Structure formats: structure tokens, C-alpha cells
Amino acid sequence: MDKQKVIDAHLAGGNKDTGLTASQIYYSTHQILKLTSHLESHPKDYSSQRGLWKLLGKRKRLLIYLSEKNTNIYTKILKNLGIRGLKRH
């Protein structure tokens, strides 16, 4: 529960509405970090690998949506989470 409070504190604008795109990105990033640490100690857990790939795809789709709708929040989230931005074609 403490990790959830930390994530809530980092949310953009202090809004804790879990339906917001920014909130979903923060929560999925937290889940990605948990799965990544799990897979470091259990490299053959293929169902967790599949779950990780699904979460990464979901976060990517959310980042694409947010970059098109609100670039200010998008750049703020990238900086706060320390993740790379999307590749532009």
C-alpha cells in the first residue's frame, strides 16, 4: 500500500483519479517495474513475460494518446518516470 501512496503523490496535478491517462501510465509503470524485478530472479517464467509485454504495449498506446492530446503532461510524465519518449517516424 505504501508504493501506491508514492505513485499517487507523483501523479500529475495531484489528481488521484485512476481513470486519467496520466494515472494509468504511472500505475502501469509501477507494475512493469515489479514484473521486471520478478523476471530477473525467475527468467523462465514465460507467463509473466507475456504479461510484461502486454503491459508495455498498453503503456505505449497510452503514451501515444497522451502525446497527441496534451504534450505538456506527456513531457512531464516522461521526465518524472525517467522513461524514453516515443519514436517519431
Biopython code that builds the backbone (N, CA, C, O; Angstrom):
import numpy as np
from Bio.PDB.StructureBuilder import StructureBuilder

atoms = [
    (1, "MET", "N", (0.823, -1.193, 0.000)),
    (1, "MET", "CA", (0.000, 0.000, 0.000)),
    (1, "MET", "C", (0.867, 1.257, 0.000)),
    (1, "MET", "O", (0.443, 2.288, -0.521)),
    (2, "ASP", "N", (2.061, 1.196, 0.568)),
    (2, "ASP", "CA", (2.928, 2.359, 0.604)),
    (2, "ASP", "C", (3.364, 2.769, -0.797)),
    (2, "ASP", "O", (3.471, 3.959, -1.094)),
    (3, "LYS", "N", (3.618, 1.785, -1.659)),
    (3, "LYS", "CA", (4.029, 2.096, -3.025)),
    (3, "LYS", "C", (2.916, 2.818, -3.763)),
    (3, "LYS", "O", (3.178, 3.699, -4.582)),
    (4, "GLN", "N", (1.680, 2.449, -3.475)),
    (4, "GLN", "CA", (0.553, 3.105, -4.127)),
    (4, "GLN", "C", (0.467, 4.567, -3.688)),
    (4, "GLN", "O", (0.119, 5.429, -4.495)),
    (5, "LYS", "N", (0.773, 4.853, -2.444)),
    (5, "LYS", "CA", (0.767, 6.239, -1.967)),
    (5, "LYS", "C", (1.866, 7.044, -2.634)),
    (5, "LYS", "O", (1.677, 8.222, -2.936)),
    (6, "VAL", "N", (3.022, 6.414, -2.869)),
    (6, "VAL", "CA", (4.117, 7.098, -3.548)),
    (6, "VAL", "C", (3.720, 7.438, -4.980)),
    (6, "VAL", "O", (3.999, 8.534, -5.466)),
    (7, "ILE", "N", (3.068, 6.494, -5.650)),
    (7, "ILE", "CA", (2.622, 6.739, -7.019)),
    (7, "ILE", "C", (1.579, 7.845, -7.032)),
    (7, "ILE", "O", (1.612, 8.718, -7.899)),
    (8, "ASP", "N", (0.646, 7.817, -6.072)),
    (8, "ASP", "CA", (-0.373, 8.859, -6.002)),
    (8, "ASP", "C", (0.252, 10.235, -5.807)),
    (8, "ASP", "O", (-0.245, 11.227, -6.340)),
    (9, "ALA", "N", (1.334, 10.295, -5.047)),
    (9, "ALA", "CA", (1.993, 11.570, -4.808)),
    (9, "ALA", "C", (2.630, 12.116, -6.084)),
    (9, "ALA", "O", (2.749, 13.330, -6.249)),
    (10, "HIS", "N", (3.037, 11.230, -6.979)),
    (10, "HIS", "CA", (3.699, 11.664, -8.203)),
    (10, "HIS", "C", (2.743, 12.011, -9.329)),
    (10, "HIS", "O", (3.167, 12.536, -10.359)),
    (11, "LEU", "N", (1.474, 11.729, -9.153)),
    (11, "LEU", "CA", (0.529, 11.951, -10.244)),
    (11, "LEU", "C", (0.481, 13.414, -10.649)),
    (11, "LEU", "O", (0.636, 14.319, -9.829)),
    (12, "ALA", "N", (0.263, 13.612, -11.925)),
    (12, "ALA", "CA", (0.249, 14.967, -12.473)),
    (12, "ALA", "C", (-0.896, 15.776, -11.871)),
    (12, "ALA", "O", (-2.054, 15.361, -11.925)),
    (13, "GLY", "N", (-0.576, 16.901, -11.312)),
    (13, "GLY", "CA", (-1.588, 17.786, -10.758)),
    (13, "GLY", "C", (-2.156, 17.318, -9.427)),
    (13, "GLY", "O", (-3.087, 17.936, -8.912)),
    (14, "GLY", "N", (-1.626, 16.250, -8.862)),
    (14, "GLY", "CA", (-2.115, 15.748, -7.591)),
    (14, "GLY", "C", (-3.463, 15.067, -7.677)),
    (14, "GLY", "O", (-4.046, 14.732, -6.646)),
    (15, "ASN", "N", (-3.978, 14.852, -8.887)),
    (15, "ASN", "CA", (-5.279, 14.226, -9.064)),
    (15, "ASN", "C", (-5.123, 12.712, -8.963)),
    (15, "ASN", "O", (-4.286, 12.127, -9.650)),
    (16, "LYS", "N", (-5.926, 12.075, -8.110)),
    (16, "LYS", "CA", (-5.810, 10.646, -7.873)),
    (16, "LYS", "C", (-6.864, 9.842, -8.621)),
    (16, "LYS", "O", (-7.133, 8.693, -8.271)),
    (17, "ASP", "N", (-7.459, 10.438, -9.646)),
    (17, "ASP", "CA", (-8.455, 9.751, -10.451)),
    (17, "ASP", "C", (-7.751, 8.698, -11.297)),
    (17, "ASP", "O", (-6.953, 9.041, -12.169)),
    (18, "THR", "N", (-8.037, 7.415, -11.053)),
    (18, "THR", "CA", (-7.330, 6.351, -11.743)),
    (18, "THR", "C", (-7.770, 6.201, -13.194)),
    (18, "THR", "O", (-7.165, 5.430, -13.938)),
    (19, "GLY", "N", (-8.799, 6.911, -13.608)),
    (19, "GLY", "CA", (-9.239, 6.854, -14.988)),
    (19, "GLY", "C", (-8.454, 7.770, -15.902)),
    (19, "GLY", "O", (-8.510, 7.622, -17.123)),
    (20, "LEU", "N", (-7.728, 8.710, -15.336)),
    (20, "LEU", "CA", (-6.940, 9.625, -16.154)),
    (20, "LEU", "C", (-5.815, 8.874, -16.861)),
    (20, "LEU", "O", (-5.277, 7.900, -16.334)),
    (21, "THR", "N", (-5.475, 9.328, -18.034)),
    (21, "THR", "CA", (-4.409, 8.690, -18.799)),
    (21, "THR", "C", (-3.092, 8.736, -18.030)),
    (21, "THR", "O", (-2.352, 7.752, -18.001)),
    (22, "ALA", "N", (-2.801, 9.868, -17.413)),
    (22, "ALA", "CA", (-1.556, 10.001, -16.654)),
    (22, "ALA", "C", (-1.507, 9.008, -15.495)),
    (22, "ALA", "O", (-0.461, 8.417, -15.230)),
    (23, "SER", "N", (-2.619, 8.823, -14.812)),
    (23, "SER", "CA", (-2.672, 7.876, -13.702)),
    (23, "SER", "C", (-2.436, 6.457, -14.195)),
    (23, "SER", "O", (-1.712, 5.688, -13.563)),
    (24, "GLN", "N", (-3.041, 6.114, -15.312)),
    (24, "GLN", "CA", (-2.871, 4.771, -15.855)),
    (24, "GLN", "C", (-1.425, 4.517, -16.258)),
    (24, "GLN", "O", (-0.925, 3.402, -16.106)),
    (25, "ILE", "N", (-0.751, 5.539, -16.769)),
    (25, "ILE", "CA", (0.656, 5.393, -17.144)),
    (25, "ILE", "C", (1.510, 5.168, -15.905)),
    (25, "ILE", "O", (2.400, 4.318, -15.911)),
    (26, "TYR", "N", (1.247, 5.927, -14.839)),
    (26, "TYR", "CA", (2.006, 5.748, -13.608)),
    (26, "TYR", "C", (1.793, 4.358, -13.017)),
    (26, "TYR", "O", (2.757, 3.705, -12.618)),
    (27, "TYR", "N", (0.553, 3.902, -12.955)),
    (27, "TYR", "CA", (0.273, 2.599, -12.380)),
    (27, "TYR", "C", (0.848, 1.473, -13.237)),
    (27, "TYR", "O", (1.378, 0.502, -12.696)),
    (28, "SER", "N", (0.754, 1.584, -14.554)),
    (28, "SER", "CA", (1.319, 0.535, -15.401)),
    (28, "SER", "C", (2.840, 0.523, -15.307)),
    (28, "SER", "O", (3.446, -0.546, -15.373)),
    (29, "THR", "N", (3.468, 1.685, -15.153)),
    (29, "THR", "CA", (4.919, 1.734, -14.965)),
    (29, "THR", "C", (5.310, 1.040, -13.670)),
    (29, "THR", "O", (6.314, 0.329, -13.621)),
    (30, "HIS", "N", (4.531, 1.241, -12.635)),
    (30, "HIS", "CA", (4.801, 0.563, -11.363)),
    (30, "HIS", "C", (4.708, -0.957, -11.538)),
    (30, "HIS", "O", (5.559, -1.690, -11.035)),
    (31, "GLN", "N", (3.690, -1.427, -12.244)),
    (31, "GLN", "CA", (3.527, -2.862, -12.492)),
    (31, "GLN", "C", (4.675, -3.395, -13.356)),
    (31, "GLN", "O", (5.147, -4.510, -13.135)),
    (32, "ILE", "N", (5.122, -2.614, -14.326)),
    (32, "ILE", "CA", (6.236, -3.016, -15.187)),
    (32, "ILE", "C", (7.503, -3.180, -14.367)),
    (32, "ILE", "O", (8.259, -4.130, -14.569)),
    (33, "LEU", "N", (7.736, -2.264, -13.448)),
    (33, "LEU", "CA", (8.922, -2.369, -12.592)),
    (33, "LEU", "C", (8.854, -3.606, -11.701)),
    (33, "LEU", "O", (9.864, -4.278, -11.490)),
    (34, "LYS", "N", (7.665, -3.908, -11.179)),
    (34, "LYS", "CA", (7.511, -5.101, -10.352)),
    (34, "LYS", "C", (7.767, -6.369, -11.154)),
    (34, "LYS", "O", (8.473, -7.267, -10.695)),
    (35, "LEU", "N", (7.196, -6.442, -12.350)),
    (35, "LEU", "CA", (7.389, -7.625, -13.180)),
    (35, "LEU", "C", (8.835, -7.771, -13.631)),
    (35, "LEU", "O", (9.349, -8.887, -13.713)),
    (36, "THR", "N", (9.489, -6.666, -13.922)),
    (36, "THR", "CA", (10.885, -6.711, -14.342)),
    (36, "THR", "C", (11.766, -7.269, -13.241)),
    (36, "THR", "O", (12.634, -8.101, -13.501)),
    (37, "SER", "N", (11.548, -6.814, -12.005)),
    (37, "SER", "CA", (12.350, -7.332, -10.893)),
    (37, "SER", "C", (12.043, -8.805, -10.643)),
    (37, "SER", "O", (12.936, -9.564, -10.269)),
    (38, "HIS", "N", (10.797, -9.217, -10.844)),
    (38, "HIS", "CA", (10.435, -10.626, -10.684)),
    (38, "HIS", "C", (11.135, -11.486, -11.741)),
    (38, "HIS", "O", (11.631, -12.572, -11.443)),
    (39, "LEU", "N", (11.166, -10.984, -12.974)),
    (39, "LEU", "CA", (11.757, -11.768, -14.058)),
    (39, "LEU", "C", (13.279, -11.844, -13.963)),
    (39, "LEU", "O", (13.883, -12.739, -14.554)),
    (40, "GLU", "N", (13.907, -10.927, -13.238)),
    (40, "GLU", "CA", (15.346, -11.024, -13.032)),
    (40, "GLU", "C", (15.696, -12.254, -12.211)),
    (40, "GLU", "O", (16.730, -12.882, -12.440)),
    (41, "SER", "N", (14.846, -12.599, -11.262)),
    (41, "SER", "CA", (15.115, -13.779, -10.437)),
    (41, "SER", "C", (14.436, -15.036, -10.962)),
    (41, "SER", "O", (14.789, -16.139, -10.545)),
    (42, "HIS", "N", (13.467, -14.898, -11.870)),
    (42, "HIS", "CA", (12.762, -16.035, -12.465)),
    (42, "HIS", "C", (12.730, -15.873, -13.980)),
    (42, "HIS", "O", (11.683, -15.546, -14.537)),
    (43, "PRO", "N", (13.859, -16.095, -14.660)),
    (43, "PRO", "CA", (13.928, -15.794, -16.090)),
    (43, "PRO", "C", (13.082, -16.708, -16.975)),
    (43, "PRO", "O", (12.806, -16.350, -18.120)),
    (44, "LYS", "N", (12.666, -17.862, -16.490)),
    (44, "LYS", "CA", (11.883, -18.777, -17.321)),
    (44, "LYS", "C", (10.388, -18.711, -17.047)),
    (44, "LYS", "O", (9.642, -19.597, -17.464)),
    (45, "ASP", "N", (9.949, -17.680, -16.357)),
    (45, "ASP", "CA", (8.529, -17.502, -16.074)),
    (45, "ASP", "C", (7.880, -16.836, -17.293)),
    (45, "ASP", "O", (7.755, -15.613, -17.360)),
    (46, "TYR", "N", (7.477, -17.660, -18.239)),
    (46, "TYR", "CA", (7.026, -17.138, -19.524)),
    (46, "TYR", "C", (5.663, -16.465, -19.443)),
    (46, "TYR", "O", (5.375, -15.573, -20.241)),
    (47, "SER", "N", (4.830, -16.864, -18.515)),
    (47, "SER", "CA", (3.537, -16.189, -18.390)),
    (47, "SER", "C", (3.720, -14.764, -17.866)),
    (47, "SER", "O", (2.984, -13.858, -18.254)),
    (48, "SER", "N", (4.690, -14.572, -16.993)),
    (48, "SER", "CA", (4.981, -13.218, -16.530)),
    (48, "SER", "C", (5.608, -12.386, -17.637)),
    (48, "SER", "O", (5.370, -11.181, -17.726)),
    (49, "GLN", "N", (6.414, -13.032, -18.486)),
    (49, "GLN", "CA", (6.987, -12.318, -19.626)),
    (49, "GLN", "C", (5.878, -11.822, -20.550)),
    (49, "GLN", "O", (5.919, -10.693, -21.039)),
    (50, "ARG", "N", (4.890, -12.681, -20.780)),
    (50, "ARG", "CA", (3.776, -12.291, -21.642)),
    (50, "ARG", "C", (3.006, -11.128, -21.019)),
    (50, "ARG", "O", (2.619, -10.190, -21.716)),
    (51, "GLY", "N", (2.789, -11.191, -19.723)),
    (51, "GLY", "CA", (2.114, -10.097, -19.031)),
    (51, "GLY", "C", (2.897, -8.804, -19.123)),
    (51, "GLY", "O", (2.317, -7.728, -19.266)),
    (52, "LEU", "N", (4.223, -8.909, -19.040)),
    (52, "LEU", "CA", (5.068, -7.723, -19.156)),
    (52, "LEU", "C", (4.938, -7.107, -20.544)),
    (52, "LEU", "O", (4.825, -5.888, -20.676)),
    (53, "TRP", "N", (4.953, -7.946, -21.579)),
    (53, "TRP", "CA", (4.815, -7.427, -22.938)),
    (53, "TRP", "C", (3.468, -6.761, -23.144)),
    (53, "TRP", "O", (3.376, -5.734, -23.816)),
    (54, "LYS", "N", (2.420, -7.341, -22.568)),
    (54, "LYS", "CA", (1.093, -6.733, -22.693)),
    (54, "LYS", "C", (1.048, -5.380, -21.999)),
    (54, "LYS", "O", (0.477, -4.426, -22.528)),
    (55, "LEU", "N", (1.650, -5.292, -20.812)),
    (55, "LEU", "CA", (1.678, -4.011, -20.098)),
    (55, "LEU", "C", (2.482, -2.970, -20.851)),
    (55, "LEU", "O", (2.094, -1.803, -20.904)),
    (56, "LEU", "N", (3.605, -3.383, -21.437)),
    (56, "LEU", "CA", (4.412, -2.440, -22.208)),
    (56, "LEU", "C", (3.637, -1.902, -23.412)),
    (56, "LEU", "O", (3.734, -0.720, -23.742)),
    (57, "GLY", "N", (2.875, -2.769, -24.057)),
    (57, "GLY", "CA", (2.063, -2.332, -25.194)),
    (57, "GLY", "C", (0.964, -1.382, -24.773)),
    (57, "GLY", "O", (0.682, -0.402, -25.462)),
    (58, "LYS", "N", (0.342, -1.670, -23.639)),
    (58, "LYS", "CA", (-0.720, -0.799, -23.139)),
    (58, "LYS", "C", (-0.166, 0.575, -22.780)),
    (58, "LYS", "O", (-0.765, 1.601, -23.104)),
    (59, "ARG", "N", (0.999, 0.584, -22.098)),
    (59, "ARG", "CA", (1.598, 1.862, -21.728)),
    (59, "ARG", "C", (1.993, 2.646, -22.971)),
    (59, "ARG", "O", (1.854, 3.869, -23.001)),
    (60, "LYS", "N", (2.485, 1.952, -24.002)),
    (60, "LYS", "CA", (2.858, 2.633, -25.240)),
    (60, "LYS", "C", (1.643, 3.280, -25.887)),
    (60, "LYS", "O", (1.713, 4.421, -26.345)),
    (61, "ARG", "N", (0.523, 2.551, -25.928)),
    (61, "ARG", "CA", (-0.698, 3.119, -26.505)),
    (61, "ARG", "C", (-1.167, 4.335, -25.706)),
    (61, "ARG", "O", (-1.606, 5.329, -26.284)),
    (62, "LEU", "N", (-1.075, 4.256, -24.382)),
    (62, "LEU", "CA", (-1.474, 5.394, -23.551)),
    (62, "LEU", "C", (-0.552, 6.597, -23.786)),
    (62, "LEU", "O", (-1.011, 7.739, -23.820)),
    (63, "LEU", "N", (0.752, 6.333, -23.946)),
    (63, "LEU", "CA", (1.697, 7.425, -24.201)),
    (63, "LEU", "C", (1.428, 8.070, -25.558)),
    (63, "LEU", "O", (1.535, 9.288, -25.695)),
    (64, "ILE", "N", (1.083, 7.269, -26.556)),
    (64, "ILE", "CA", (0.758, 7.819, -27.872)),
    (64, "ILE", "C", (-0.464, 8.730, -27.766)),
    (64, "ILE", "O", (-0.469, 9.840, -28.297)),
    (65, "TYR", "N", (-1.482, 8.255, -27.084)),
    (65, "TYR", "CA", (-2.703, 9.045, -26.906)),
    (65, "TYR", "C", (-2.395, 10.353, -26.182)),
    (65, "TYR", "O", (-2.851, 11.420, -26.595)),
    (66, "LEU", "N", (-1.620, 10.265, -25.099)),
    (66, "LEU", "CA", (-1.326, 11.459, -24.311)),
    (66, "LEU", "C", (-0.456, 12.442, -25.089)),
    (66, "LEU", "O", (-0.631, 13.655, -24.967)),
    (67, "SER", "N", (0.481, 11.930, -25.887)),
    (67, "SER", "CA", (1.348, 12.836, -26.658)),
    (67, "SER", "C", (0.543, 13.615, -27.692)),
    (67, "SER", "O", (0.901, 14.741, -28.037)),
    (68, "GLU", "N", (-0.548, 13.019, -28.188)),
    (68, "GLU", "CA", (-1.382, 13.717, -29.165)),
    (68, "GLU", "C", (-2.334, 14.705, -28.503)),
    (68, "GLU", "O", (-2.651, 15.742, -29.086)),
    (69, "LYS", "N", (-2.795, 14.393, -27.285)),
    (69, "LYS", "CA", (-3.799, 15.230, -26.628)),
    (69, "LYS", "C", (-3.194, 16.349, -25.783)),
    (69, "LYS", "O", (-3.678, 17.481, -25.810)),
    (70, "ASN", "N", (-2.133, 16.033, -25.028)),
    (70, "ASN", "CA", (-1.578, 17.030, -24.120)),
    (70, "ASN", "C", (-0.067, 16.818, -24.003)),
    (70, "ASN", "O", (0.391, 15.978, -23.229)),
    (71, "THR", "N", (0.695, 17.582, -24.775)),
    (71, "THR", "CA", (2.146, 17.375, -24.813)),
    (71, "THR", "C", (2.828, 17.828, -23.526)),
    (71, "THR", "O", (3.885, 17.304, -23.177)),
    (72, "ASN", "N", (2.238, 18.798, -22.810)),
    (72, "ASN", "CA", (2.861, 19.264, -21.563)),
    (72, "ASN", "C", (2.877, 18.160, -20.516)),
    (72, "ASN", "O", (3.910, 17.911, -19.895)),
    (73, "ILE", "N", (1.758, 17.506, -20.315)),
    (73, "ILE", "CA", (1.688, 16.415, -19.336)),
    (73, "ILE", "C", (2.538, 15.242, -19.805)),
    (73, "ILE", "O", (3.168, 14.566, -18.992)),
    (74, "TYR", "N", (2.558, 15.000, -21.113)),
    (74, "TYR", "CA", (3.357, 13.913, -21.680)),
    (74, "TYR", "C", (4.838, 14.103, -21.335)),
    (74, "TYR", "O", (5.482, 13.171, -20.853)),
    (75, "THR", "N", (5.375, 15.287, -21.576)),
    (75, "THR", "CA", (6.794, 15.522, -21.282)),
    (75, "THR", "C", (7.065, 15.483, -19.784)),
    (75, "THR", "O", (8.124, 15.025, -19.356)),
    (76, "LYS", "N", (6.119, 15.957, -18.989)),
    (76, "LYS", "CA", (6.283, 15.918, -17.528)),
    (76, "LYS", "C", (6.337, 14.470, -17.027)),
    (76, "LYS", "O", (7.149, 14.139, -16.163)),
    (77, "ILE", "N", (5.480, 13.618, -17.567)),
    (77, "ILE", "CA", (5.465, 12.210, -17.167)),
    (77, "ILE", "C", (6.759, 11.524, -17.572)),
    (77, "ILE", "O", (7.322, 10.760, -16.788)),
    (78, "LEU", "N", (7.239, 11.782, -18.782)),
    (78, "LEU", "CA", (8.488, 11.172, -19.229)),
    (78, "LEU", "C", (9.638, 11.553, -18.318)),
    (78, "LEU", "O", (10.475, 10.719, -17.976)),
    (79, "LYS", "N", (9.674, 12.822, -17.928)),
    (79, "LYS", "CA", (10.755, 13.286, -17.067)),
    (79, "LYS", "C", (10.643, 12.693, -15.662)),
    (79, "LYS", "O", (11.649, 12.277, -15.088)),
    (80, "ASN", "N", (9.429, 12.650, -15.102)),
    (80, "ASN", "CA", (9.237, 12.126, -13.748)),
    (80, "ASN", "C", (9.521, 10.637, -13.652)),
    (80, "ASN", "O", (10.107, 10.177, -12.672)),
    (81, "LEU", "N", (9.109, 9.882, -14.662)),
    (81, "LEU", "CA", (9.286, 8.436, -14.620)),
    (81, "LEU", "C", (10.650, 7.992, -15.134)),
    (81, "LEU", "O", (11.083, 6.873, -14.861)),
    (82, "GLY", "N", (11.324, 8.858, -15.873)),
    (82, "GLY", "CA", (12.632, 8.501, -16.415)),
    (82, "GLY", "C", (12.541, 7.478, -17.534)),
    (82, "GLY", "O", (13.422, 6.630, -17.672)),
    (83, "ILE", "N", (11.481, 7.549, -18.337)),
    (83, "ILE", "CA", (11.333, 6.621, -19.460)),
    (83, "ILE", "C", (11.576, 7.367, -20.760)),
    (83, "ILE", "O", (11.471, 8.592, -20.824)),
    (84, "ARG", "N", (11.904, 6.598, -21.798)),
    (84, "ARG", "CA", (12.166, 7.199, -23.100)),
    (84, "ARG", "C", (10.870, 7.629, -23.760)),
    (84, "ARG", "O", (9.801, 7.078, -23.499)),
    (85, "GLY", "N", (10.991, 8.615, -24.610)),
    (85, "GLY", "CA", (9.836, 9.068, -25.355)),
    (85, "GLY", "C", (9.564, 8.158, -26.530)),
    (85, "GLY", "O", (10.313, 7.215, -26.785)),
    (86, "LEU", "N", (8.502, 8.439, -27.236)),
    (86, "LEU", "CA", (8.114, 7.644, -28.390)),
    (86, "LEU", "C", (8.977, 7.995, -29.581)),
    (86, "LEU", "O", (9.429, 9.132, -29.720)),
    (87, "LYS", "N", (9.204, 7.017, -30.440)),
    (87, "LYS", "CA", (9.938, 7.278, -31.671)),
    (87, "LYS", "C", (8.990, 7.916, -32.668)),
    (87, "LYS", "O", (7.880, 7.427, -32.879)),
    (88, "ARG", "N", (9.416, 8.986, -33.269)),
    (88, "ARG", "CA", (8.593, 9.667, -34.283)),
    (88, "ARG", "C", (9.079, 9.254, -35.656)),
    (88, "ARG", "O", (10.282, 9.257, -35.921)),
    (89, "HIS", "N", (8.158, 8.901, -36.526)),
    (89, "HIS", "CA", (8.535, 8.473, -37.872)),
    (89, "HIS", "C", (8.575, 9.635, -38.805)),
    (89, "HIS", "O", (8.875, 9.467, -39.987)),
]
sb = StructureBuilder()
sb.init_structure("model")
sb.init_model(0)
sb.init_chain("A")
sb.init_seg("    ")
for serial, (resi, resn, name, xyz) in enumerate(atoms, 1):
    if name == "N":
        sb.init_residue(resn, " ", resi, " ")
    sb.init_atom(name, np.array(xyz, "f"), 0.0, 1.0, " ", f" {name:<3s}", serial, name[0])
structure = sb.get_structure()
